[in-house]
Amino acid sequence: MFRTMTLSLVALVLSVVSSMAATSGNVQYQTVIVDGLNTPRFVVTADLPISGKLSWSLYAQTDHNWSEAYVGPAYCPTSWSQIGIQVGTEAYTTVARKAAFIWMGRKQLSVLALVEGGGSDRFTAIDAKYSAKQFAAGYVYDTILGHGAKVSVNASSTYKVWVAAQEHGQKLSLQYNF
């Protein structure tokens, strides 16, 4: 938990140094339900501009069982794509974790794919969706919960509510976008 908070603090300092007007990301309060057990979780993502097409990418999550945080460079070769690599840490181990991601989005379609490794184990996730005005629907996969469907509603330009129903559990999230 201490290392996660330290890495999050580093990301916060980077965000202060970066242009605040261009910083984007979200804070999520999630409820993850597996086998009838409800686990609350906080997730933070941020994209902190460096210059031109380069930025710092941050991801952190914490719940009562688990914490991890990543930071690293990201590159936008086009307005509809971004790739990044990150290094970070996780709770209960001294081994560094590494992650890579790619995002592609064109009009209403978008796909995010990521893979993490090191520390406790490998983790893979895919989030593909079609958005229409305030609603979005799509396919999600992750190593822990498996395949499933995801639906989201934009309550405003700042708030989003989404739910994912997957093979081994569900997630419900209230998301604040900045």
Residue, then its C-alpha position, 0 to 999 in steps of 0.5 A: m500500500f505504501r509503494t502504491m501511494t508513493l507511486s501515486l504521489v509521484a504521478l500527482v507531482l508529474s501532473v502539477v508540472s504538466s499542463m493542468a488544462a490538458t490533463s485527462g483521466n478518471v477516478q472510479y469507485q467500483t464494486v466487484i462481485v465474485d461468488g456473492l462477495n462484494t469488494p469495493r475498489f478505487v481506480v485512478t487513470a490519468d494522461l499527463p502531457i509532456s509535449g506534442k504526442l508524448s504523455w505520462s500515463l498513470y494507472a493505480q487501483t486499491d481495495h482491501n486485498w490488493s493495490e498496484a500502481y503504474v506510470g510510464p510514457a505513452y505515444c499518440p501516433t494518430s488522433w485515434s490511437q495511443i500506445g504506452i509502456q509502464v512500470g510499477t509495483e504491487a502489494y505484497t511483493t518487491v518484484a516490479r510489474k510491467a505493462a503495455f497497452i494500446w488504444m484505438g478509437r474511430k468515431q463510435l468504436s474503440v478498443l483498449a487492450l493491455v497486458e501486465g506481467g511480473g510480481s504475482d502473475r500475468f494479467t490481460a484485459i480487453d475493453a471494446k465498445y460502440s458508443a452512441k450519444q450517452f450510451a455505450a455497449g461492448y465486450v470485456y475480457d480480463t484474466i480474472l473475471g473472464h469474458g462478458a458484456k459491458v454497458s455504460v451510461n453517461a450521466s453528464s460530461t463528467y460522470k459515467v455509470w457502467v456495469a460489466a457482467q462477466e463469466h466469473g463476476q460482475k463490476l459496477s462503477l461510478q466514474y468521474n472524468f476530468 
